[in-house]
Amino acid sequence: MVDAGRLVWQLVKIVVGYAVAVAAAGLFLSWGFFRPHGVDADPVAFAATVGSGLISGFVIGGIAAIPAFAAILAAELLRLKSVIFHIAAGGLIGLGLWVLGDPAREAALRPGSTIALAAGFAAGLAYWLVAGRTSGKWRILSPRE
């Protein structure tokens, strides 16, 4: 059985969690690329870091949508609340997109693979903090389950 109120609330948390996750991945990548020293050192560089991080998040969100929602669906249906599952899923999605995005179409690790993996880890943790901790709570279990 399903608790409709909890299901709607979980769907809202899933959407917000996904947005936070892709923003975290984009900001992680931009922060490493620009290496700002803070807003006091150079406000323009800091603004460029944040702006490009958010734009990167939009791009990452569009590219990672199908595998990410498959992992979210699995977590919800199987009630997987573990932080390790969400971080590992994020890392595998990030690494998978990086490896499959090779223009030569060779499925091999290339420079930057660890950065893509770490960005996926950041996205998985951010998603878990928002929505992953309560995966599957909308299901009402029967007494035998």
CYANA upper distance limits for C-alpha pairs under 8 A (distance plus 0.5 A):
  1 MET  CA    139 ARG  CA      6.56
  1 MET  CA    140 ILE  CA      5.68
  1 MET  CA    141 LEU  CA      7.38
  1 MET  CA    142 SER  CA      8.49
  2 VAL  CA      7 LEU  CA      7.78
  2 VAL  CA    138 TRP  CA      6.55
  2 VAL  CA    139 ARG  CA      5.33
  2 VAL  CA    140 ILE  CA      6.07
  3 ASP  CA      7 LEU  CA      6.63
  3 ASP  CA    138 TRP  CA      5.91
  3 ASP  CA    139 ARG  CA      6.72
  3 ASP  CA    140 ILE  CA      6.95
  4 ALA  CA      8 VAL  CA      6.71
  4 ALA  CA    138 TRP  CA      7.84
  5 GLY  CA      9 TRP  CA      6.79
  5 GLY  CA    138 TRP  CA      8.41
  6 ARG  CA     10 GLN  CA      6.49
  6 ARG  CA    137 LYS  CA      7.76
  6 ARG  CA    138 TRP  CA      5.33
  7 LEU  CA     11 LEU  CA      6.65
  7 LEU  CA    138 TRP  CA      5.41
  7 LEU  CA    139 ARG  CA      8.37
  8 VAL  CA     12 VAL  CA      6.85
  9 TRP  CA     13 LYS  CA      6.80
 10 GLN  CA     14 ILE  CA      6.55
 10 GLN  CA    131 ALA  CA      7.62
 10 GLN  CA    134 THR  CA      8.25
 10 GLN  CA    135 SER  CA      8.31
 10 GLN  CA    138 TRP  CA      7.66
 11 LEU  CA     15 VAL  CA      6.83
 12 VAL  CA     16 VAL  CA      6.73
 13 LYS  CA     17 GLY  CA      6.14
 13 LYS  CA    130 VAL  CA      6.97
 13 LYS  CA    131 ALA  CA      5.71
 14 ILE  CA     18 TYR  CA      6.48
 14 ILE  CA    127 TYR  CA      8.46
 14 ILE  CA    130 VAL  CA      8.25
 14 ILE  CA    131 ALA  CA      6.07
 14 ILE  CA    132 GLY  CA      8.49
 15 VAL  CA     19 ALA  CA      6.80
 16 VAL  CA     20 VAL  CA      6.67
 16 VAL  CA    130 VAL  CA      7.94
 17 GLY  CA     21 ALA  CA      6.47
 17 GLY  CA    126 ALA  CA      7.58
 17 GLY  CA    127 TYR  CA      5.23
 17 GLY  CA    128 TRP  CA      8.09
 17 GLY  CA    129 LEU  CA      8.34
 17 GLY  CA    130 VAL  CA      5.56
 17 GLY  CA    131 ALA  CA      6.11
 18 TYR  CA     22 VAL  CA      6.72
 18 TYR  CA     61 GLY  CA      8.42
 18 TYR  CA    127 TYR  CA      6.53
 19 ALA  CA     23 ALA  CA      6.65
 19 ALA  CA     61 GLY  CA      8.09
 20 VAL  CA     24 ALA  CA      6.52
 20 VAL  CA    123 ALA  CA      8.21
 20 VAL  CA    126 ALA  CA      6.90
 20 VAL  CA    127 TYR  CA      7.21
 21 ALA  CA     25 ALA  CA      6.79
 21 ALA  CA    122 ALA  CA      7.87
 21 ALA  CA    123 ALA  CA      4.67
 21 ALA  CA    124 GLY  CA      7.06
 21 ALA  CA    125 LEU  CA      8.17
 21 ALA  CA    126 ALA  CA      5.56
 21 ALA  CA    127 TYR  CA      5.62
 22 VAL  CA     26 GLY  CA      6.60
 22 VAL  CA     57 GLY  CA      5.22
 22 VAL  CA     58 PHE  CA      7.51
 22 VAL  CA     60 ILE  CA      6.73
 22 VAL  CA     61 GLY  CA      5.97
 22 VAL  CA    123 ALA  CA      6.50
 23 ALA  CA     27 LEU  CA      6.48
 23 ALA  CA     53 GLY  CA      7.37
 23 ALA  CA     54 LEU  CA      6.17
 23 ALA  CA     56 SER  CA      8.17
 23 ALA  CA     57 GLY  CA      5.05
 23 ALA  CA     58 PHE  CA      7.93
 23 ALA  CA    123 ALA  CA      8.33
 24 ALA  CA     28 PHE  CA      6.45
 24 ALA  CA     57 GLY  CA      7.83
 24 ALA  CA    119 ALA  CA      8.23
 24 ALA  CA    122 ALA  CA      6.79
 24 ALA  CA    123 ALA  CA      6.09
 24 ALA  CA    126 ALA  CA      7.31
 25 ALA  CA     29 LEU  CA      6.79
 25 ALA  CA     53 GLY  CA      8.45
 25 ALA  CA     57 GLY  CA      6.88
 25 ALA  CA     60 ILE  CA      8.27
 25 ALA  CA    119 ALA  CA      5.30
 25 ALA  CA    120 GLY  CA      6.89
 25 ALA  CA    122 ALA  CA      6.49
 25 ALA  CA    123 ALA  CA      5.69
 26 GLY  CA     30 SER  CA      6.66
 26 GLY  CA     52 SER  CA      8.20
 26 GLY  CA     53 GLY  CA      4.91
 26 GLY  CA     54 LEU  CA      6.49
 26 GLY  CA     55 ILE  CA      7.85
 26 GLY  CA     56 SER  CA      5.25
 26 GLY  CA     57 GLY  CA      4.76
 26 GLY  CA     58 PHE  CA      8.48
 26 GLY  CA     60 ILE  CA      7.64
 26 GLY  CA    119 ALA  CA      8.15
 27 LEU  CA     31 TRP  CA      6.25
 27 LEU  CA     49 THR  CA      7.93
 27 LEU  CA     50 VAL  CA      7.05
 27 LEU  CA     52 SER  CA      8.19
 27 LEU  CA     53 GLY  CA      4.59
 27 LEU  CA     54 LEU  CA      7.03
 27 LEU  CA     56 SER  CA      8.10
 27 LEU  CA     57 GLY  CA      7.78
 28 PHE  CA     32 GLY  CA      6.84
 28 PHE  CA     53 GLY  CA      7.86
 28 PHE  CA    119 ALA  CA      6.56
 28 PHE  CA    122 ALA  CA      7.97
 29 LEU  CA     33 PHE  CA      6.77
 29 LEU  CA     53 GLY  CA      7.46
 29 LEU  CA    115 ILE  CA      8.12
 29 LEU  CA    119 ALA  CA      7.12
 30 SER  CA     34 PHE  CA      6.52
 30 SER  CA     35 ARG  CA      8.43
 30 SER  CA     49 THR  CA      6.11
 30 SER  CA     50 VAL  CA      7.91
 30 SER  CA     52 SER  CA      6.88
 30 SER  CA     53 GLY  CA      5.53
 30 SER  CA     56 SER  CA      8.33
 31 TRP  CA     35 ARG  CA      5.89
 31 TRP  CA     36 PRO  CA      7.45
 31 TRP  CA     49 THR  CA      6.58
 31 TRP  CA     50 VAL  CA      8.41
 31 TRP  CA     53 GLY  CA      7.99
 34 PHE  CA     45 ALA  CA      7.93
 34 PHE  CA     49 THR  CA      6.72
 36 PRO  CA     42 ASP  CA      8.12
 36 PRO  CA     45 ALA  CA      6.82
 36 PRO  CA     46 PHE  CA      6.35
 36 PRO  CA     49 THR  CA      7.87
 37 HIS  CA     41 ALA  CA      6.41
 37 HIS  CA     42 ASP  CA      7.90
 37 HIS  CA     46 PHE  CA      8.39
 38 GLY  CA     42 ASP  CA      7.35
 38 GLY  CA     43 PRO  CA      7.99
 38 GLY  CA     46 PHE  CA      6.89
 39 VAL  CA     43 PRO  CA      5.11
 39 VAL  CA     44 VAL  CA      8.49
 39 VAL  CA     45 ALA  CA      8.39
 39 VAL  CA     46 PHE  CA      6.02
 42 ASP  CA     46 PHE  CA      6.89
 43 PRO  CA     47 ALA  CA      6.58
 44 VAL  CA     48 ALA  CA      6.57
 45 ALA  CA     49 THR  CA      6.60
 46 PHE  CA     50 VAL  CA      6.85
 47 ALA  CA     51 GLY  CA      6.43
 48 ALA  CA     52 SER  CA      6.33
 49 THR  CA     53 GLY  CA      6.42
 50 VAL  CA     54 LEU  CA      6.74
 51 GLY  CA     55 ILE  CA      6.79
 52 SER  CA     56 SER  CA      6.38
 53 GLY  CA     57 GLY  CA      6.57
 54 LEU  CA     58 PHE  CA      6.96
 55 ILE  CA     59 VAL  CA      7.02
 56 SER  CA     60 ILE  CA      6.52
 57 GLY  CA     61 GLY  CA      6.36
 58 PHE  CA     62 GLY  CA      6.80
 59 VAL  CA     63 ILE  CA      6.80
 60 ILE  CA     64 ALA  CA      6.33
 61 GLY  CA     65 ALA  CA      6.20
 63 ILE  CA     97 LEU  CA      8.42
 64 ALA  CA     68 ALA  CA      6.29
 64 ALA  CA     93 ILE  CA      7.62
 64 ALA  CA     94 GLY  CA      8.38
 64 ALA  CA     97 LEU  CA      7.87
 65 ALA  CA     69 PHE  CA      6.42
 66 ILE  CA     70 ALA  CA      6.69
 67 PRO  CA     71 ALA  CA      6.79
 67 PRO  CA     93 ILE  CA      7.23
 68 ALA  CA     72 ILE  CA      6.65
 68 ALA  CA     89 ALA  CA      8.49
 68 ALA  CA     90 GLY  CA      8.08
 68 ALA  CA     93 ILE  CA      7.58
 69 PHE  CA     73 LEU  CA      6.41
 70 ALA  CA     74 ALA  CA      6.70
 71 ALA  CA     75 ALA  CA      6.65
 71 ALA  CA     89 ALA  CA      7.30
 72 ILE  CA     76 GLU  CA      6.60
 73 LEU  CA     77 LEU  CA      6.56
 74 ALA  CA     78 LEU  CA      6.35
 74 ALA  CA     79 ARG  CA      8.47
 74 ALA  CA     80 LEU  CA      8.24
 75 ALA  CA     79 ARG  CA      5.95
 75 ALA  CA     80 LEU  CA      5.09
 75 ALA  CA     81 LYS  CA      7.60
 75 ALA  CA    132 GLY  CA      8.31
 75 ALA  CA    135 SER  CA      6.66
 75 ALA  CA    136 GLY  CA      7.80
 76 GLU  CA     80 LEU  CA      7.11
 76 GLU  CA    135 SER  CA      5.33
 76 GLU  CA    136 GLY  CA      5.00
 77 LEU  CA    136 GLY  CA      6.64
 78 LEU  CA    136 GLY  CA      7.53
 79 ARG  CA    135 SER  CA      5.77
 79 ARG  CA    136 GLY  CA      4.91
 79 ARG  CA    137 LYS  CA      7.83
 80 LEU  CA     85 PHE  CA      7.74
 80 LEU  CA    132 GLY  CA      8.42
 80 LEU  CA    135 SER  CA      6.62
 80 LEU  CA    136 GLY  CA      7.89
 81 LYS  CA     85 PHE  CA      8.07
 81 LYS  CA     86 HIS  CA      8.45
 81 LYS  CA    128 TRP  CA      8.46
 81 LYS  CA    132 GLY  CA      6.27
 81 LYS  CA    133 ARG  CA      5.49
 81 LYS  CA    134 THR  CA      6.81
 81 LYS  CA    135 SER  CA      5.98
 82 SER  CA     86 HIS  CA      7.20
 82 SER  CA    132 GLY  CA      8.24
 82 SER  CA    133 ARG  CA      7.61
 83 VAL  CA     87 ILE  CA      6.57
 83 VAL  CA    125 LEU  CA      7.41
 83 VAL  CA    128 TRP  CA      6.73
 83 VAL  CA    132 GLY  CA      8.05
 83 VAL  CA    133 ARG  CA      7.95
 84 ILE  CA     88 ALA  CA      6.36
 85 PHE  CA     89 ALA  CA      6.44
 86 HIS  CA     90 GLY  CA      6.59
 86 HIS  CA    124 GLY  CA      5.44
 86 HIS  CA    125 LEU  CA      7.08
 86 HIS  CA    127 TYR  CA      7.95
 86 HIS  CA    128 TRP  CA      6.64
 86 HIS  CA    132 GLY  CA      7.56
 87 ILE  CA     91 GLY  CA      6.61
 87 ILE  CA    120 GLY  CA      7.81
 87 ILE  CA    121 PHE  CA      5.38
 87 ILE  CA    122 ALA  CA      7.82
 87 ILE  CA    123 ALA  CA      7.94
 87 ILE  CA    124 GLY  CA      4.71
 87 ILE  CA    125 LEU  CA      5.88
 87 ILE  CA    128 TRP  CA      8.31
 88 ALA  CA     92 LEU  CA      6.54
 88 ALA  CA    121 PHE  CA      7.17
 88 ALA  CA    124 GLY  CA      7.69
 89 ALA  CA     93 ILE  CA      6.57
 89 ALA  CA    120 GLY  CA      8.35
 89 ALA  CA    121 PHE  CA      8.47
 89 ALA  CA    124 GLY  CA      7.22
 90 GLY  CA     94 GLY  CA      6.59
 90 GLY  CA    117 LEU  CA      8.46
 90 GLY  CA    120 GLY  CA      4.84
 90 GLY  CA    121 PHE  CA      5.82
 90 GLY  CA    122 ALA  CA      8.11
 90 GLY  CA    123 ALA  CA      6.44
 90 GLY  CA    124 GLY  CA      4.90
 90 GLY  CA    125 LEU  CA      8.45
 91 GLY  CA     95 LEU  CA      6.51
 91 GLY  CA    116 ALA  CA      8.05
 91 GLY  CA    117 LEU  CA      5.20
 91 GLY  CA    118 ALA  CA      6.95
 91 GLY  CA    119 ALA  CA      7.58
 91 GLY  CA    120 GLY  CA      4.45
 91 GLY  CA    121 PHE  CA      5.13
 91 GLY  CA    123 ALA  CA      8.47
 91 GLY  CA    124 GLY  CA      7.58
 92 LEU  CA     96 GLY  CA      6.23
 92 LEU  CA    117 LEU  CA      7.31
 92 LEU  CA    120 GLY  CA      7.52
 93 ILE  CA     97 LEU  CA      6.56
 93 ILE  CA    120 GLY  CA      7.05
 94 GLY  CA     98 TRP  CA      6.74
 94 GLY  CA    116 ALA  CA      5.81
 94 GLY  CA    117 LEU  CA      5.91
 94 GLY  CA    118 ALA  CA      8.46
 94 GLY  CA    119 ALA  CA      7.21
 94 GLY  CA    120 GLY  CA      5.07
 94 GLY  CA    121 PHE  CA      8.49
 95 LEU  CA     99 VAL  CA      6.58
 95 LEU  CA    113 SER  CA      6.76
 95 LEU  CA    114 THR  CA      8.28
 95 LEU  CA    116 ALA  CA      5.91
 95 LEU  CA    117 LEU  CA      5.41
 95 LEU  CA    120 GLY  CA      7.75
 96 GLY  CA    100 LEU  CA      6.43
 97 LEU  CA    101 GLY  CA      6.25
 98 TRP  CA    102 ASP  CA      7.44
 98 TRP  CA    113 SER  CA      7.18
 98 TRP  CA    116 ALA  CA      6.87
 99 VAL  CA    106 GLU  CA      8.23
 99 VAL  CA    107 ALA  CA      6.22
 99 VAL  CA    108 ALA  CA      6.73
 99 VAL  CA    109 LEU  CA      6.77
 99 VAL  CA    110 ARG  CA      7.94
 99 VAL  CA    113 SER  CA      7.93
100 LEU  CA    105 ARG  CA      7.18
100 LEU  CA    106 GLU  CA      8.04
100 LEU  CA    107 ALA  CA      6.68
101 GLY  CA    105 ARG  CA      7.77
102 ASP  CA    106 GLU  CA      6.92
102 ASP  CA    107 ALA  CA      8.03
109 LEU  CA    113 SER  CA      6.60
112 GLY  CA    116 ALA  CA      6.84
113 SER  CA    117 LEU  CA      6.64
114 THR  CA    118 ALA  CA      6.57
115 ILE  CA    119 ALA  CA      6.61
116 ALA  CA    120 GLY  CA      6.72
117 LEU  CA    121 PHE  CA      6.76
118 ALA  CA    122 ALA  CA      6.74
119 ALA  CA    123 ALA  CA      6.73
120 GLY  CA    124 GLY  CA      6.55
121 PHE  CA    125 LEU  CA      6.68
122 ALA  CA    126 ALA  CA      6.64
123 ALA  CA    127 TYR  CA      6.62
124 GLY  CA    128 TRP  CA      6.62
125 LEU  CA    129 LEU  CA      6.70
126 ALA  CA    130 VAL  CA      7.05
127 TYR  CA    131 ALA  CA      6.36
127 TYR  CA    132 GLY  CA      6.51
128 TRP  CA    132 GLY  CA      4.29
128 TRP  CA    133 ARG  CA      6.09
129 LEU  CA    133 ARG  CA      6.99
131 ALA  CA    135 SER  CA      7.26
141 LEU  CA    145 GLU  CA      6.35
